[in-house]
Amino acid sequence: MTTEQLPDDAGQSMRLIVEGTRLLTTRIPLLFERRTEGITYRQWEALKVILSARTPEISLSDITSFMGYSRQNVKKLVAGLEKAGYVTLEPSHIDGRALRVEATRKARSAAPALEAAEQRMLGELFSGVEDEDLSTAGRAMSRMISNVS
């Protein structure tokens, strides 16, 4: 079924979801960055991946695979984290061609405050949205992600 075949309200809802997703993609990082200093939202996303690794080090390729960003974008994010003192980058002990990324003590000590900033940002973002609406939106988003995967 195409959008031309849908009732007007369904077609409008689809367009709103697409436009809202585009808008939120740019606005969500700004909400987070108003609450933090020295780290962007995308860097925080990368740092969460690094901190959640099962081993003390994770490769740049692993971060790229997990985040779904290009290698070039992830390398820029990680380079920014390194410059800010949140991670170290060194050749892998296993494969000298690969880069290993390790969280620093600074990253581990900053993580609780960054997590709290993210929670406050999510609270503001979802303020006034009912639990039932969240569940419906979550199911719809899950289906849309599955449709494009």
ABEGO torsion letter per residue (X at the ends): XBAAABBAAAAAAAAAAAAAAAAAAAAAAAAAAAABBGBBAAAAAAAAAAAABABABBBAAAAAAAAGBBAAAAAAAAAAAAAAGABBBBBBAABAABBBBBBBAAAAAAAAAAAAAAAAAAAAAABGBBAAAAAAAAAAAAAAAAAAX
